[in-house]
Amino acid sequence: MIRLYIKSAICGFVLGSVLFAIAPLGLGIYIIEVLKPVLVPGLLVTQLLLGHSVGPAAIVLALTLNGLLFTLPFLAYFLIQTRTKS
């Protein structure tokens, strides 16, 4: 079970980090601007908690929250996959 948690955490943080890096690069692309709440939900939660403050602590918090929020779907997927194999 611990391996399942670690696997989902690694996948969630990798996907969250990649999407966190891609989201600001697509400033001219309309679809990325529309999908920004889906791509970086950690940033939106950080803005709700801290306001529109900018700094290293806010960026680290946003990246961490983004990774945690993307870990949950991976955990659900891996749990369902494990339960259906049995």
Contacts in CASP RR format, 6 or more apart in sequence:
PFRMAT RR
TARGET T0000
AUTHOR 0000-0000-0000
METHOD contacts of the structure
MODEL  1
MIRLYIKSAICGFVLGSVLFAIAPLGLGIYIIEVLKPVLVPGLLVTQLLL
GHSVGPAAIVLALTLNGLLFTLPFLAYFLIQTRTKS
4 75 0 8 1.000
4 78 0 8 1.000
4 79 0 8 1.000
4 82 0 8 1.000
5 75 0 8 1.000
7 74 0 8 1.000
7 78 0 8 1.000
8 71 0 8 1.000
8 74 0 8 1.000
8 75 0 8 1.000
8 77 0 8 1.000
8 78 0 8 1.000
9 71 0 8 1.000
9 74 0 8 1.000
11 70 0 8 1.000
11 71 0 8 1.000
11 74 0 8 1.000
12 67 0 8 1.000
12 70 0 8 1.000
12 71 0 8 1.000
12 74 0 8 1.000
13 67 0 8 1.000
13 70 0 8 1.000
13 71 0 8 1.000
15 67 0 8 1.000
15 70 0 8 1.000
15 74 0 8 1.000
16 63 0 8 1.000
16 66 0 8 1.000
16 67 0 8 1.000
16 69 0 8 1.000
16 70 0 8 1.000
17 63 0 8 1.000
17 66 0 8 1.000
17 67 0 8 1.000
19 39 0 8 1.000
19 40 0 8 1.000
19 66 0 8 1.000
19 70 0 8 1.000
20 39 0 8 1.000
20 40 0 8 1.000
20 43 0 8 1.000
20 62 0 8 1.000
20 63 0 8 1.000
20 66 0 8 1.000
22 32 0 8 1.000
22 39 0 8 1.000
23 32 0 8 1.000
23 36 0 8 1.000
23 39 0 8 1.000
23 40 0 8 1.000
23 43 0 8 1.000
25 32 0 8 1.000
26 32 0 8 1.000
26 33 0 8 1.000
27 33 0 8 1.000
32 39 0 8 1.000
37 44 0 8 1.000
40 62 0 8 1.000
40 66 0 8 1.000
41 65 0 8 1.000
41 66 0 8 1.000
41 69 0 8 1.000
42 62 0 8 1.000
42 63 0 8 1.000
42 65 0 8 1.000
42 66 0 8 1.000
42 67 0 8 1.000
42 69 0 8 1.000
43 62 0 8 1.000
43 65 0 8 1.000
43 66 0 8 1.000
45 62 0 8 1.000
45 65 0 8 1.000
45 69 0 8 1.000
46 58 0 8 1.000
46 61 0 8 1.000
46 62 0 8 1.000
46 65 0 8 1.000
49 61 0 8 1.000
50 58 0 8 1.000
50 61 0 8 1.000
END
